[in-house]
């Protein structure tokens, strides 16, 4: 009897030890919940032209006068994916612009449907911001926010001087927080209104890695990423985290800890050294980015499939012609996967793109996994010491590398 008891105890201890060791080797997991409020994606915008309208044609507003300027338009609704929300921009002398949004869809405007624009910066009278909340039905969330920017005095295309230009956000994020070792970590995911769910392995997602209480969704930020079927690992201090579960139905978010080797992203910052990478040019030669050290490098991530990239070509050709004698090299990282190497090489030659180019297959992982480029073109200016001078993010006070501004930037920076 005593032998059987001892044997049972030994087997129990062995089993318990096996379970504990297995659990100790498992990745740590952390749980959290979603907030009831969606947040707009302020990095992605749609241009909307509001057409001048006589104030007498505006229904429901008693506060406007004959001297008020009114412009009518329709805002994009992320719920319907259409320009379906009627709105009117009202301007009065010496007052902040106002926008009325027909939230209940009755074709008229009420004071309760008003939002007042505020200057983006106190010393800049031309850029104004406002946020409006569209109602949401039968959803976990209570409202769909739209972030609006009014560009005063700016016209595009066939706008008349009395028309008005507004840009607006077109996407929203579902946001939540997770308790990670006693600290609240903010996370957010693209929200799909038609499916009423989020999927952390598809779309844009973000994680507040620096703990400042917000998620920087700039395309080159280490706090944001786009994914198409793969798990994204973020670095938060000395921890590496991915999303295991994001379930709106159960209001449950689970983050999973990773080893440092799982973090593939190369973080880019102004003043930091641009990472080394290998590539193959269209002559089939194996090359390294470090070959260009000692010169200024305009690094252009482009593709013939991309209309915006093609629009930039005349300016890059002019930059190559004008500044090659001033220590400038241009390196194009191609993203066309529908051409053979020979056909693309011919297209490059016919387009007068005489600078160096890397084939798509040779830089595919570098662009998608290491840099996580999701906007095209993406352009960088790197100095002779290999450090980043600009990533063309004008909103962050970086020198512009687009259009005519590219030529002005290079003329200012490059040695005479």
N, C-alpha and C positions, 0 to 999 in steps of 0.2 A: 504493500500500500504506500509506504513512504517513498519507495523508488518511483512509483507511478506519479506521485505528487511532485517529486523533484523534476522528473522528466517533463511533466506538464508545464511547470514553472520555467524550465529552460527553453522549451519551445515557444512559450508565450513571450518571454524576453527577446528571443531571437526574432519573432514576428514583429514585435513592437519596434525593435531596433531597425529592422528592414524598412518599416513604414516611415519611421522618423528620418532615416537617412534618405529615403526617396523624396520625402517632402522637403528636406533641407536642400536637396539638389535642384528642386523645381524653381523656375523663375518667380520672383515675388510679384504679387498682383495687388492693385490698389483700386478701390471702388469709389464711385461718385454718382452724381445725378445731373440731369439737364435743368436749365432755367426755363421759365415759361415764356421768356422774351427772345425773339429772334434778333439778330444783328445784321445790318447791311454789309455787303462786301464793298468797301469804299475804294478798292483798287481796280474795279471793273465798271465801266460807264457806257451809257448809251446817250448820244446827242439827240435832243428833241428841240425842234424849232417851234416857238410860240408865235402865232400870226397876230398882227395888230387887229383889234376888234373895237368898234365904237362902244363906249361904256353903256349906251342905251340898250345894247343887245345882251348885256350880262344880266341874267336872271337871279333875283334873290338878294342881291347886295344893296344895302341902304347906305353904306358908309362911303361909297365912291361918289365923286363929283364929276362935272364936265371937264375939269382940268386934270383928272386922273388919267394915267396912261394904262390901257388894258391890252394884254396879249393872251390869246386863247390857244390851248394845245391839249394833247393827250399824253399822259404818262404811261410808261410801260409797267404792267402789273405782272410780277413774277408768278402769281398764282395762275393766270390765264395765258401767260407768255404772249401777250398782245398789248399794243398801244391802246388801251381801253379805258383809262381813267381820265375823265374830263377835269381840266384845271385851268385857272386863270391867274396870270401874274399882274399885280396891281402896283403901280408906282405913283407916288405923290412927292412933290418937291420937298426936299429937306427931310424926308422920312425914309426909313429902311424899306426895301421892297417887301411885298407880302404876296403869298401864294394861297389861293383858295382851291381846295381839292374836293371834288364831288364824291365824298366818301359813301353816301347812301344811294348813289346812282339815280337820283331823281331829276337830274339835269339842271339843278339850281344850286346856288351857293349860300351857305349860312356862316355867321361869325364863328360858330363852333368848328367849322372846317378850315380855319385859317392857320397858317404858319408864317412866322416872321423870319426873314433872312437876316443873318448876322455876318459882318465882315470877317473873312478868313483871317486876315491880319489887319491890325489897326492902321498901319501905314499904307495899305493897299485898297483903294476904293473900288476896284474893278472885280473882285472875287467875293461872292457871298454864298453862305451855306445855310441849309435848312434841312430838317428831317420831318417827314410826315409818316403816319402809321395807317396803313390800310387795314380794314377789318378782316378777320379770318373766321370762317365758319367750320364747325365740326373738325377741330384740330386740337392737338396738344398745346398749340401756341395760340396766343390771344390776338396778335397783330403782326402784320407784315410791314417792316419799316422800309422807307425809301430815303436814301441820302441824295439831296439835290444841291447842285452848284449852279449859281447864276453868274454868267460872264458878262458883266455890264459893258456896253459899247462894242462888244465883239460880234462880228457877223461872219457867216460862212456861206458859200454857194450863192444861191439866188435870194438870200434874205434881203429885205428892204431895211432902211434905217429904223423903221418903227417896229420891226419884228425883234424877237428876243431869243437868245440861245441859252438853253438849260441842259446840263448833263445830269444823269441820274444813275444810281446803282441799279443793277438788274438781277442780282443774286443775293441770297440771304444765307446766314449760317445759323445752325442750331448750336447753342453754347451751353457748356456745363462746367462743373468744377469737380476735381477728384482729390481726395485726401491722400497725399503721398508723404508718408513718414511725418505726419503732423503739419504739413504745409498744403495749402489749397493751390492746386495747379489748374489753370484755366485751359480748356480745350474747346475747339469748335470744328464743325463739319458742314459741308455743303448740304443744304436741305432741299429735298425734292417734293414740291407740293402735290404733284400727281400721284406719287407713290406714298407720300406722307411718312417718309423714313429717311434715315441717313445710312450711308455705307462707308465706313472708314477705309475701304480698299478701292473706292472709286470716287473721283472728284477732288476738290480742294479741301484740305484740312490744315489745322494749325494747333500749336501748343505754345503757351507762354513760357518760354525757356528761361527768360531773365527775371521772371517774377515781378514785373512792374504792373501787373493787373490788366494788361491788354495783350492782344495777339497781333503782331506786325505781319500783315498779309501781303506785303510787297513781294513780288515774284522772286526776288533774290534773297529774301529774309530767311535765316535759319529757323524761323518760327513757323514757316508756311511751306507747303508742298502740294503738288498734284500727283495723284496716283491713278493707275489704270490696272487694278488687279493685283497689286503687290503691297506688302506691309511697309509702312514708313516708320523709321526710327528717328526720334528727336533726341538731341543732347540737352539735358536740363542740369546745369552744373556738372557734377560728376556722375550723374545718372543718365541712363539711356532708356527711353520709354517709347512704346508703341501702343496703339489701341487694339485691345483684344475683342472688346464688345462695346457697341454703342446702340442700345435698344431703347427706342422711344416708348414702345408699348409697355415695357417694364420700368421705364425711367431709370435706366441702369447704364453706367459707363464703367468699363474695366480697363485700366492701363496695365501693361505688362513690362517688367524690367528686362533689359537685355545686357549682354556683355559689350564692352567697348568695340570689339571687332565687328559687331553688327551695324555700327554707325558708319555709313559710306559717304556721307555728305561732306563736301569741301566748302567751308564757310568763307564768303567773300566780303571784305570790308575795304573802304577807302583807306589807302596807306599800307594795307597788308600786301604780302607778296602773292602774285597770281600763281596758282599751283602748277607745277610741272606736269606735262602730259605728253604722251607719244601720239603720233598721227602718221598717216600715209598720204602723200600727195598724189595728184592725178598722173604723175609719171611713174607711180608705183614705188617711190622711194620712201623708206622709213625715216621719219624725222622726229625731232624733239622741239618743244616750245622754247627751251633754253637756248636754242641756236640764235634766237633774236635778241639775246641779252646785249645791252649796250646801245640799243636803238629804241625809239618809241614804237609801240605796236598798237595798231587799231585792229582789235579782234572782233570779227563780225560773224555772228551766228545767223545764217540766212538759208533761204531755199527758193528755188524758182516757183514752187507751189504757192508761195506767200506773196500776196499783192503788195503788202506794206514793204516787204524786202525789195521788190522790184521798183517801188517808188523811190527807194533810197539809192538805187544804183547810180543815177547820174551824179549825185553828190560824192559818192565814194570814188567813182571814176575821176572826178575833178580833183579830189583829195590826193589820189595816187599821182596824177599828172603834176599837181602844183607843189606837193610836199615831199616827194620821194628824195629830193636833193637836200632835205632838211632832217635827215635821220629818221624818216617815217617808213615803217614796214606795215603792210596790210596782210592779215591772215584771215581767210574766210573758212569757217567751219560749216560745211554743207549739211543740210538736213533733208535732201531729196532722196527718197528710197524707191521711187517709181521709175528711175532711169538706170540704164546700164552705165558703167563708168565711161565707156567710149562716147555714148550719146551725150552725157552730161559734160564731159570734157569739151566736146564740140560746141555745146550751147554756151559754155563759159567763154570760149574763144570768140564766138560770134557776138557775144554781149560786151566784148572789150574789157573783160575782167582779167587784167594781166598780172594780177598779184598772186601770191601763194594761196592755195586752197587745200583743205584736208577733206578726204572722202568721208561720207557719212558713216560707213561701217567702221571706220577706224576711230571715230570719236563718239560713237553711239552711247556707250556706257558712261563715258566722261560727262556728256551733256545731260543724260536722263537720270543717272544714278548719283554721280558725284556733284554736279552743279545743279541738277533739277531745274533746268531751263524750261519754262513753259510759255514764254512770250517771244514772238519773232517779228522783226529782228531783235536780237539782244546784242548790244555793242559795248565794248570795253576799250578804254584807253589805258595802256600800261607804259610806265616810264622805263628808261634805260636800266634802272636798278631792279626791274621786275615787279615794282609795286604799282598797285591800282591807283590811277589818277581820277578816273570817272567811270561810272557805270550808267551814265546818261539819265539819272533819275533827277530831273530838274526840280521836282517837288521837294527834294532833299538837299537843295542847293548845290547839286553837282552840275558840272559843265555839260551842256547839251551836245549830243553826238548825232543829231538828226537834222536832215535838210541843210539849209544855208547855215544853220548854227554850227554844224560840224566843221565847216570851213573856217568860220570865225574862231571856234575853239582851238583848232589846230594852229591857226596863224598866231594866236595869242600865246600858246604853250610851247610850240616847237622853237628850237634855236634858229635865229635869223642867219 
